[in-house]
């Protein structure tokens, strides 16, 4: 079986995140960048299956700037057998529709049996990419899974619902996404880090995938305006002069809190 795992480099969640007010994009030069934790968990799900099933090939797939190579190498150090890195200047600021089209083209080219993703990234948090990929590929999908079981014929899992949980199944080929309920990824050891330097890492462009980023051919989402979040205003202080309760109720009513 061949399993593709979508991995993504994101600004470190423990640092401050800022937007470039000229481009509307996350300022990646303002702090540290890391491999998104949810994609590491997706990678762990694939590797756990590969550990128990000989002949399983796990491939890490990412779309990002050339500078994100180090994060791709981390996926290889954790255990992926190879990686695919899509790099193209025309993809700077790509929206979800273009991202899904490009990733689907790479998946189609690699012909895996299963694609595993996180349910949403910690930077964009769109949460729709797995379903968009399944639509592009014409594959079954099982999203937001809190437990996963992979077999040679299909996948099964548990999805949290408002009234409890749902048991879902899907035949292969399929796209699945997992939540943070799944285990943390294994930590790359020294042997894995050294081996990652020699593992195959294929770099692809839009031309290689026969995908056009021209908005005239396929309308894309555009950023019309971006601004900084206004500073937090000071709170309202009520001094009790015998009418504090009345003032408090009035405040709650004005702010539609009661």
DRENDO-1510 file (C-alpha; in Angstrom, 1 decimal, always signed):
<recs>
REC; n; res; u; v; w
REC; 1; UNK; +0.0; +0.0; +0.0 .
REC; 2; UNK; +1.1; +3.5; -0.7 .
REC; 3; UNK; +0.0; +6.3; +1.7 .
REC; 4; UNK; +0.4; +10.0; +1.1 .
REC; 5; UNK; +0.4; +12.2; +4.1 .
REC; 6; UNK; -0.1; +15.9; +3.8 .
REC; 7; UNK; +2.3; +17.9; +5.9 .
REC; 8; UNK; +2.5; +21.7; +6.3 .
REC; 9; UNK; +5.0; +24.2; +7.7 .
REC; 10; UNK; +3.3; +26.8; +9.9 .
REC; 11; UNK; +4.3; +29.7; +12.2 .
REC; 12; UNK; +5.1; +28.3; +15.7 .
REC; 13; UNK; +2.0; +28.3; +17.7 .
REC; 14; UNK; +4.0; +29.3; +20.8 .
REC; 15; UNK; +5.1; +32.6; +19.2 .
REC; 16; UNK; +3.3; +35.7; +18.1 .
REC; 17; UNK; +1.7; +35.7; +14.7 .
REC; 18; UNK; +1.5; +38.7; +12.5 .
REC; 19; UNK; +0.1; +39.5; +9.1 .
REC; 20; UNK; +1.9; +41.4; +6.4 .
REC; 21; UNK; -0.4; +44.4; +5.9 .
REC; 22; UNK; +0.7; +44.8; +2.3 .
REC; 23; UNK; +0.1; +41.2; +1.2 .
REC; 24; UNK; -2.4; +40.0; +3.8 .
REC; 25; UNK; -0.2; +36.9; +4.3 .
REC; 26; UNK; +1.3; +35.5; +7.5 .
REC; 27; UNK; +4.6; +37.0; +8.1 .
REC; 28; UNK; +6.8; +33.9; +8.2 .
REC; 29; UNK; +10.0; +36.0; +8.8 .
REC; 30; UNK; +8.7; +37.3; +12.1 .
REC; 31; UNK; +9.3; +34.2; +14.1 .
REC; 32; UNK; +10.0; +30.5; +14.1 .
REC; 33; UNK; +8.3; +28.0; +11.8 .
REC; 34; UNK; +7.6; +24.4; +12.5 .
REC; 35; UNK; +5.9; +21.3; +11.0 .
REC; 36; UNK; +2.3; +21.5; +12.0 .
REC; 37; UNK; +1.6; +19.2; +14.9 .
REC; 38; UNK; -1.7; +17.9; +13.4 .
REC; 39; UNK; +0.1; +16.8; +10.3 .
REC; 40; UNK; +2.7; +15.0; +12.4 .
REC; 41; UNK; -0.2; +13.1; +14.0 .
REC; 42; UNK; -1.4; +12.2; +10.5 .
REC; 43; UNK; +2.1; +11.0; +9.7 .
REC; 44; UNK; +2.1; +8.9; +12.9 .
REC; 45; UNK; -1.2; +7.2; +11.8 .
REC; 46; UNK; +0.4; +6.2; +8.5 .
REC; 47; UNK; +3.7; +5.0; +10.1 .
REC; 48; UNK; +1.8; +3.0; +12.8 .
REC; 49; UNK; +0.2; +1.0; +9.9 .
REC; 50; UNK; +3.4; +0.7; +8.0 .
REC; 51; UNK; +5.2; -0.7; +11.1 .
REC; 52; UNK; +2.8; -3.6; +11.1 .
REC; 53; UNK; +2.4; -4.1; +7.4 .
REC; 54; UNK; +5.5; -4.8; +5.3 .
REC; 55; UNK; +5.5; -3.2; +1.8 .
REC; 56; UNK; +3.7; -0.1; +3.0 .
REC; 57; UNK; +5.2; +3.1; +1.5 .
REC; 58; UNK; +4.6; +6.4; +3.3 .
REC; 59; UNK; +5.2; +9.6; +1.3 .
REC; 60; UNK; +5.1; +13.1; +2.8 .
REC; 61; UNK; +3.5; +15.7; +0.5 .
REC; 62; UNK; +3.7; +19.4; +1.0 .
REC; 63; UNK; +3.1; +22.7; -0.9 .
REC; 64; UNK; +5.2; +25.6; +0.3 .
REC; 65; UNK; +8.1; +28.0; -0.2 .
REC; 66; UNK; +11.6; +26.7; -0.9 .
REC; 67; UNK; +12.5; +27.7; +2.6 .
REC; 68; UNK; +10.3; +25.0; +4.1 .
REC; 69; UNK; +12.6; +22.2; +3.0 .
REC; 70; UNK; +13.8; +21.8; +6.6 .
REC; 71; UNK; +10.3; +21.0; +7.7 .
REC; 72; UNK; +9.9; +18.5; +4.9 .
REC; 73; UNK; +13.1; +16.8; +6.1 .
REC; 74; UNK; +11.7; +16.5; +9.6 .
REC; 75; UNK; +8.8; +14.5; +8.1 .
REC; 76; UNK; +11.5; +12.2; +6.6 .
REC; 77; UNK; +13.3; +12.0; +9.9 .
REC; 78; UNK; +10.1; +11.0; +11.7 .
REC; 79; UNK; +9.8; +8.1; +9.3 .
REC; 80; UNK; +8.4; +8.9; +5.9 .
REC; 81; UNK; +10.2; +6.9; +3.1 .
REC; 82; UNK; +10.2; +9.9; +0.7 .
REC; 83; UNK; +8.7; +13.3; +0.2 .
REC; 84; UNK; +7.3; +15.5; -2.5 .
REC; 85; UNK; +7.7; +19.3; -2.2 .
REC; 86; UNK; +5.7; +21.5; -4.5 .
REC; 87; UNK; +7.4; +24.9; -5.0 .
REC; 88; UNK; +6.4; +27.6; -7.4 .
REC; 89; UNK; +6.5; +31.4; -7.1 .
REC; 90; UNK; +2.9; +31.5; -8.6 .
REC; 91; UNK; +1.6; +29.7; -5.5 .
REC; 92; UNK; +2.5; +32.5; -3.1 .
REC; 93; UNK; -0.8; +33.4; -1.4 .
REC; 94; UNK; -2.7; +30.5; -3.0 .
REC; 95; UNK; -6.2; +30.1; -1.6 .
REC; 96; UNK; -7.8; +26.8; -0.7 .
REC; 97; UNK; -9.2; +26.2; -4.2 .
REC; 98; UNK; -5.9; +26.5; -5.9 .
REC; 99; UNK; -4.1; +24.6; -3.1 .
REC; 100; UNK; -6.6; +21.7; -3.4 .
REC; 101; UNK; -6.2; +21.6; -7.2 .
REC; 102; UNK; -2.4; +21.5; -7.0 .
REC; 103; UNK; -2.3; +18.9; -4.2 .
REC; 104; UNK; -4.9; +16.7; -6.0 .
REC; 105; UNK; -2.7; +16.8; -9.2 .
REC; 106; UNK; +0.3; +15.7; -7.2 .
REC; 107; UNK; -1.7; +12.9; -5.5 .
REC; 108; UNK; -3.1; +11.8; -8.9 .
REC; 109; UNK; +0.4; +11.7; -10.2 .
REC; 110; UNK; +1.7; +9.5; -7.4 .
REC; 111; UNK; -1.3; +7.2; -7.4 .
REC; 112; UNK; -1.5; +6.4; -3.6 .
REC; 113; UNK; -4.1; +4.1; -2.1 .
REC; 114; UNK; -4.8; +6.4; +0.8 .
REC; 115; UNK; -4.3; +10.1; +1.7 .
REC; 116; UNK; -4.2; +11.2; +5.3 .
REC; 117; UNK; -4.4; +14.8; +6.5 .
REC; 118; UNK; -5.0; +16.8; +9.6 .
REC; 119; UNK; -8.6; +18.0; +10.0 .
REC; 120; UNK; -7.4; +21.7; +9.9 .
REC; 121; UNK; -4.1; +23.5; +10.0 .
REC; 122; UNK; -3.1; +25.7; +12.9 .
REC; 123; UNK; -2.5; +28.8; +10.7 .
REC; 124; UNK; -5.3; +28.9; +8.1 .
REC; 125; UNK; -7.8; +26.6; +10.0 .
REC; 126; UNK; -10.0; +26.3; +6.9 .
REC; 127; UNK; -10.9; +22.7; +7.6 .
REC; 128; UNK; -12.2; +22.0; +4.1 .
REC; 129; UNK; -9.2; +20.9; +2.2 .
REC; 130; UNK; -9.7; +17.1; +2.8 .
REC; 131; UNK; -13.2; +17.2; +1.4 .
REC; 132; UNK; -12.0; +19.4; -1.6 .
REC; 133; UNK; -9.3; +16.8; -2.3 .
REC; 134; UNK; -11.8; +14.0; -2.3 .
REC; 135; UNK; -14.0; +15.9; -4.7 .
REC; 136; UNK; -11.1; +16.5; -7.1 .
REC; 137; UNK; -10.0; +12.9; -7.0 .
REC; 138; UNK; -13.5; +11.4; -7.0 .
REC; 139; UNK; -12.6; +9.3; -3.9 .
REC; 140; UNK; -14.4; +8.4; -0.8 .
REC; 141; UNK; -13.8; +10.5; +2.3 .
REC; 142; UNK; -13.9; +10.2; +6.1 .
REC; 143; UNK; -13.1; +13.4; +7.9 .
REC; 144; UNK; -12.5; +14.6; +11.4 .
REC; 145; UNK; -11.7; +11.1; +12.8 .
REC; 146; UNK; -10.9; +10.6; +16.4 .
REC; 147; UNK; -9.9; +7.0; +15.8 .
REC; 148; UNK; -8.7; +5.2; +12.7 .
REC; 149; UNK; -8.3; +1.6; +11.6 .
REC; 150; UNK; -6.6; +1.0; +8.2 .
REC; 151; UNK; -6.9; -2.3; +6.3 .
REC; 152; UNK; -5.8; -3.4; +2.9 .
REC; 153; UNK; -9.4; -2.8; +1.6 .
REC; 154; UNK; -10.5; +0.3; +3.3 .
REC; 155; UNK; -10.5; +2.5; +6.4 .
REC; 156; UNK; -12.8; +2.7; +9.4 .
REC; 157; UNK; -13.0; +5.3; +12.1 .
REC; 158; UNK; -14.9; +7.3; +14.7 .
REC; 159; UNK; -16.2; +10.8; +14.1 .
REC; 160; UNK; -17.3; +12.9; +17.0 .
REC; 161; UNK; -20.9; +14.2; +16.7 .
REC; 162; UNK; -23.1; +16.5; +18.7 .
REC; 163; UNK; -25.1; +13.7; +20.1 .
REC; 164; UNK; -22.2; +11.2; +20.6 .
REC; 165; UNK; -20.1; +9.6; +17.9 .
REC; 166; UNK; -20.4; +8.0; +14.5 .
REC; 167; UNK; -18.8; +4.9; +13.1 .
REC; 168; UNK; -17.7; +5.5; +9.5 .
REC; 169; UNK; -16.1; +3.4; +6.8 .
REC; 170; UNK; -14.7; +4.1; +3.3 .
REC; 171; UNK; -13.3; +1.8; +0.6 .
REC; 172; UNK; -9.9; +2.6; -0.9 .
REC; 173; UNK; -8.8; +4.8; -2.5 .
REC; 174; UNK; -9.9; +7.3; +0.1 .
REC; 175; UNK; -9.0; +10.6; +1.8 .
REC; 176; UNK; -9.2; +10.8; +5.5 .
REC; 177; UNK; -8.5; +13.5; +8.0 .
REC; 178; UNK; -7.7; +13.1; +11.7 .
REC; 179; UNK; -8.1; +15.2; +14.8 .
REC; 180; UNK; -5.8; +15.9; +17.8 .
REC; 181; UNK; -7.5; +12.9; +19.5 .
REC; 182; UNK; -5.0; +10.6; +17.7 .
REC; 183; UNK; -1.5; +10.0; +19.3 .
REC; 184; UNK; +1.4; +12.4; +19.1 .
REC; 185; UNK; +4.0; +11.6; +16.4 .
REC; 186; UNK; +7.1; +9.7; +17.4 .
REC; 187; UNK; +10.2; +11.9; +18.0 .
REC; 188; UNK; +12.9; +11.6; +15.3 .
REC; 189; UNK; +16.1; +10.0; +16.7 .
REC; 190; UNK; +19.6; +10.6; +15.5 .
REC; 191; UNK; +19.5; +7.7; +13.1 .
REC; 192; UNK; +16.3; +9.0; +11.5 .
REC; 193; UNK; +17.7; +12.5; +11.2 .
REC; 194; UNK; +20.8; +11.2; +9.4 .
REC; 195; UNK; +18.8; +8.9; +7.2 .
REC; 196; UNK; +16.5; +11.8; +6.2 .
REC; 197; UNK; +19.4; +13.5; +4.4 .
REC; 198; UNK; +19.6; +10.6; +2.0 .
REC; 199; UNK; +15.9; +9.9; +1.5 .
REC; 200; UNK; +14.3; +10.9; -1.9 .
REC; 201; UNK; +12.8; +14.4; -1.9 .
REC; 202; UNK; +11.2; +15.3; -5.2 .
REC; 203; UNK; +10.6; +19.0; -6.0 .
REC; 204; UNK; +7.7; +19.8; -8.4 .
REC; 205; UNK; +6.5; +23.0; -10.0 .
REC; 206; UNK; +3.1; +23.9; -11.5 .
REC; 207; UNK; +4.4; +23.0; -14.9 .
REC; 208; UNK; +5.3; +19.5; -13.7 .
REC; 209; UNK; +1.7; +19.1; -12.5 .
REC; 210; UNK; +0.1; +20.8; -15.5 .
REC; 211; UNK; -1.8; +23.2; -13.3 .
REC; 212; UNK; -2.3; +26.9; -14.0 .
REC; 213; UNK; -2.6; +29.5; -11.3 .
REC; 214; UNK; -4.0; +32.1; -13.8 .
REC; 215; UNK; -7.1; +33.6; -12.1 .
REC; 216; UNK; -8.5; +34.3; -15.6 .
REC; 217; UNK; -8.8; +30.5; -16.1 .
REC; 218; UNK; -10.2; +29.7; -12.7 .
REC; 219; UNK; -11.4; +32.5; -10.4 .
REC; 220; UNK; -9.7; +32.5; -7.1 .
REC; 221; UNK; -10.4; +34.0; -3.7 .
REC; 222; UNK; -8.7; +37.4; -3.3 .
REC; 223; UNK; -7.8; +39.6; -0.3 .
REC; 224; UNK; -9.5; +42.9; -0.7 .
REC; 225; UNK; -8.4; +44.5; +2.6 .
REC; 226; UNK; -6.4; +43.7; +5.7 .
REC; 227; UNK; -5.9; +45.6; +8.9 .
REC; 228; UNK; -4.5; +45.1; +12.4 .
REC; 229; UNK; -6.8; +44.1; +15.2 .
REC; 230; UNK; -7.7; +47.2; +17.2 .
REC; 231; UNK; -6.2; +47.4; +20.7 .
REC; 232; UNK; -8.3; +46.1; +23.4 .
REC; 233; UNK; -10.4; +48.8; +25.1 .
REC; 234; UNK; -10.4; +49.3; +28.8 .
REC; 235; UNK; -13.1; +47.7; +30.9 .
REC; 236; UNK; -16.0; +49.5; +32.6 .
REC; 237; UNK; -15.5; +50.1; +36.3 .
REC; 238; UNK; -18.5; +50.4; +38.5 .
REC; 239; UNK; -18.2; +52.1; +41.8 .
REC; 240; UNK; -20.9; +51.0; +44.3 .
REC; 241; UNK; -22.8; +54.0; +45.5 .
REC; 242; UNK; -25.9; +52.0; +46.3 .
REC; 243; UNK; -26.8; +51.5; +42.6 .
REC; 244; UNK; -24.1; +49.0; +41.5 .
REC; 245; UNK; -26.6; +46.2; +40.9 .
REC; 246; UNK; -28.7; +48.5; +38.7 .
REC; 247; UNK; -25.7; +49.7; +36.7 .
REC; 248; UNK; -24.5; +46.1; +36.2 .
REC; 249; UNK; -27.8; +44.9; +34.9 .
REC; 250; UNK; -27.9; +47.9; +32.5 .
REC; 251; UNK; -24.4; +47.0; +31.2 .
REC; 252; UNK; -25.4; +43.4; +30.6 .
REC; 253; UNK; -28.6; +44.5; +28.8 .
REC; 254; UNK; -26.7; +47.0; +26.6 .
REC; 255; UNK; -24.2; +44.4; +25.5 .
REC; 256; UNK; -26.9; +41.7; +25.0 .
REC; 257; UNK; -25.5; +39.4; +27.6 .
REC; 258; UNK; -28.8; +38.7; +29.3 .
</recs>
